[in-house]
């Protein structure tokens, strides 16, 4: 899993003006790479309970979400596409990670993502 996250994930960052045109090749390529990384996040999260939780969280949240996915989400204009991306990321996260949290708090690795959701 670690090798896949470190070597196979690539989401190019293009200027917003380039990706705003959804029919452009750059926009389509960036979107395919984003959704491929979301699928990998989902697959990594499935190992929760089998592999040590801290290892799964590090790969899924610190490396995938914060390093790749969040940058793309922040560069996606606010609207339905951004909401869909956020919903899919949230759907990947195991509920067990949130059971011991007190109301109004989140995992440290999710702080930036949570702030984006609040905005």
KOLMIBA-84911 format. One record per residue (C-alpha): residue in three letters; x negated, y negated, z negated. Coordinates in steps of 0.5 Angstrom, whole numbers, plus 500, padded with zeros to 3 digits. Each point is the difference from the previous one (the first is absolute). Layout:
residues N
resn ALA, X X, Y Y, Z Z
...
//
This chain:
residues 119
resn UNK, X 500, Y 500, Z 500
resn UNK, X 494, Y 495, Z 498
resn UNK, X 497, Y 501, Z 507
resn UNK, X 506, Y 499, Z 504
resn UNK, X 502, Y 494, Z 496
resn UNK, X 493, Y 497, Z 501
resn UNK, X 498, Y 502, Z 507
resn UNK, X 507, Y 501, Z 503
resn UNK, X 504, Y 494, Z 498
resn UNK, X 499, Y 494, Z 505
resn UNK, X 505, Y 494, Z 500
resn UNK, X 497, Y 494, Z 504
resn UNK, X 502, Y 493, Z 498
resn UNK, X 502, Y 496, Z 506
resn UNK, X 502, Y 492, Z 499
resn UNK, X 507, Y 499, Z 499
resn UNK, X 502, Y 497, Z 507
resn UNK, X 497, Y 507, Z 503
resn UNK, X 505, Y 504, Z 496
resn UNK, X 506, Y 496, Z 500
resn UNK, X 501, Y 503, Z 507
resn UNK, X 503, Y 507, Z 498
resn UNK, X 499, Y 502, Z 508
resn UNK, X 492, Y 498, Z 500
resn UNK, X 496, Y 506, Z 500
resn UNK, X 496, Y 498, Z 494
resn UNK, X 506, Y 499, Z 496
resn UNK, X 502, Y 507, Z 502
resn UNK, X 494, Y 503, Z 498
resn UNK, X 499, Y 496, Z 493
resn UNK, X 507, Y 503, Z 499
resn UNK, X 499, Y 507, Z 501
resn UNK, X 493, Y 500, Z 496
resn UNK, X 504, Y 497, Z 494
resn UNK, X 506, Y 505, Z 500
resn UNK, X 494, Y 506, Z 501
resn UNK, X 497, Y 497, Z 494
resn UNK, X 507, Y 500, Z 496
resn UNK, X 501, Y 507, Z 502
resn UNK, X 493, Y 502, Z 497
resn UNK, X 502, Y 496, Z 494
resn UNK, X 506, Y 504, Z 499
resn UNK, X 496, Y 507, Z 501
resn UNK, X 495, Y 497, Z 495
resn UNK, X 506, Y 499, Z 495
resn UNK, X 502, Y 507, Z 501
resn UNK, X 494, Y 503, Z 496
resn UNK, X 502, Y 496, Z 494
resn UNK, X 501, Y 506, Z 495
resn UNK, X 495, Y 504, Z 503
resn UNK, X 494, Y 496, Z 501
resn UNK, X 498, Y 495, Z 494
resn UNK, X 505, Y 494, Z 500
resn UNK, X 494, Y 495, Z 499
resn UNK, X 497, Y 503, Z 507
resn UNK, X 506, Y 500, Z 503
resn UNK, X 502, Y 493, Z 498
resn UNK, X 493, Y 497, Z 502
resn UNK, X 501, Y 503, Z 507
resn UNK, X 507, Y 498, Z 501
resn UNK, X 500, Y 493, Z 497
resn UNK, X 493, Y 498, Z 499
resn UNK, X 497, Y 502, Z 507
resn UNK, X 506, Y 501, Z 504
resn UNK, X 506, Y 495, Z 498
resn UNK, X 495, Y 494, Z 497
resn UNK, X 495, Y 501, Z 506
resn UNK, X 504, Y 501, Z 506
resn UNK, X 507, Y 500, Z 499
resn UNK, X 501, Y 494, Z 496
resn UNK, X 496, Y 495, Z 505
resn UNK, X 504, Y 502, Z 506
resn UNK, X 507, Y 499, Z 495
resn UNK, X 497, Y 493, Z 498
resn UNK, X 499, Y 499, Z 508
resn UNK, X 507, Y 502, Z 502
resn UNK, X 505, Y 494, Z 500
resn UNK, X 505, Y 500, Z 495
resn UNK, X 506, Y 503, Z 502
resn UNK, X 503, Y 507, Z 502
resn UNK, X 494, Y 503, Z 502
resn UNK, X 496, Y 498, Z 494
resn UNK, X 506, Y 503, Z 496
resn UNK, X 500, Y 507, Z 503
resn UNK, X 492, Y 500, Z 499
resn UNK, X 501, Y 499, Z 493
resn UNK, X 505, Y 505, Z 499
resn UNK, X 497, Y 505, Z 503
resn UNK, X 493, Y 499, Z 496
resn UNK, X 505, Y 500, Z 494
resn UNK, X 503, Y 507, Z 502
resn UNK, X 493, Y 503, Z 500
resn UNK, X 499, Y 498, Z 493
resn UNK, X 501, Y 506, Z 495
resn UNK, X 505, Y 498, Z 494
resn UNK, X 496, Y 503, Z 495
resn UNK, X 495, Y 495, Z 501
resn UNK, X 505, Y 495, Z 497
resn UNK, X 503, Y 504, Z 494
resn UNK, X 495, Y 497, Z 495
resn UNK, X 501, Y 493, Z 502
resn UNK, X 503, Y 495, Z 496
resn UNK, X 506, Y 496, Z 503
resn UNK, X 497, Y 494, Z 504
resn UNK, X 493, Y 503, Z 501
resn UNK, X 497, Y 504, Z 506
resn UNK, X 494, Y 504, Z 501
resn UNK, X 493, Y 496, Z 501
resn UNK, X 499, Y 502, Z 507
resn UNK, X 507, Y 498, Z 502
resn UNK, X 499, Y 493, Z 497
resn UNK, X 499, Y 496, Z 507
resn UNK, X 505, Y 505, Z 503
resn UNK, X 505, Y 498, Z 495
resn UNK, X 499, Y 492, Z 500
resn UNK, X 501, Y 501, Z 508
resn UNK, X 507, Y 503, Z 498
resn UNK, X 502, Y 495, Z 495
resn UNK, X 498, Y 495, Z 506
//
